[in-house]
Amino acid sequence: MAQAIRPSRPRVFVTRSLPTSVEARMAELFDAVPSRDDAPLSRDQLAAAMADCDVLVPTVTDRIDADLIRGAPERLRLIANYGAGYGHIDLKAARERGIVVTNTPGVLTEDTADMAMALILATPRRLVEGDKLVRTGGWTGWCPTSMRGHRIGGKKLGILGMGRIGQAVAQRARAFGLQIHYHGRHRVPEVLEAQLGATFHADLDSMLEAVDILTIHTPHTDATGGLIDARRLDLLGRDGWLINTARGEIVDPEALVDALTHGRIAGAGLDVYVNEPAVDPRLMGLDNVVLLPHLGSATFEGREAMGQKVIVNIGVWARGDRPPDQVLDGWL
């Protein structure tokens, strides 16, 4: 496929409202079309947007599947995702069409690690449950046996995915006295293992049997979808907690509800869900789960930095160079 000429001032369609400073800078540099209504686009609206731009700037709420990509005109040459995850974009179809896909890695590491650590603390110590007790007037005063949780110091933390975020969580967790275990596609260098006091498990099942808390920091792919199923939740065990700030699809939702309902795991802290923003109503009535509205990247600093990365990726692409954050998974 011949390389299309890249416009010096590309038409850029943004699917959601971004920070004001980011939208202003985009308007200066590009023929930018901001979101008129900060709500997820319908499939027809997304198709119409892709038909009228050189660059699409989607978010995690936009499912850009193979049919949408194949139906887009040749004009669309870049999908500059506003976010680090890209499981909602069909990379194979984009590659076949010669469409470059970029993301915003790195800038959300600290924010997401902070959120994971907050859930690691909040879930065993029953912080949200305690807050509800006070707000509803149910607290009758201090009592030696009321609202007891579990200390995390001395517990074993299993990290699924030891990339940037997993390493940042390990650094925080070690300061709280947690013992660090991890599993991933690749083992980190020995010097980093020594710095983190981390033990590598080549087998995920063996790690789950060894730890008290599992925190998930791996992307959603075909290989990781439903990776934490009923059998693996049973390996985590009745005294184990699950923390998920990655993607809801990595955990089998039916298995998780069943495990929480019947006490096959102790509890969960969730910031992500399958079919967001829908949350399984069965989770709402459970006291052993903390539910957050996908807050992992929700800082002023993080969202601003994401936007600046999108701008850089578009600008470099428009100059005819390869964007610094091009997603190369499956790219030949």
Buried (B, 14 or more C-beta within 10 A) or exposed (E): EEEEEBBEEBBBBBBBBBBEEBBEBBEEBBBBBBBEEEEBBEEEBBBEBBEBBBBBBBBBBBBBEBEBBEEBEEBBBBBBBBBBBBBBBBBEBBBBBEBBBBBBBEBBBBBBBBBBBBBBBBBBBBBBBBEEBEEEEEBEEEEEEEEEBBEBEEBBBBBBBBBBBBBBBBBBBBEBEBBBBBBBEEBBEEEEBEBBEBBBBEEBEEBBBBBBBBBBBBBBBEEBBBBBEBEBBBBBBEEBBBBBBBBBBBBBBBBBBBBBBEEBBBBBBBBBBBEBEEBBEBBEEBEBBBBBEBBBBBBEEBBBBBBBBBBBBBBBBBEEEEBEBBBEEEEE
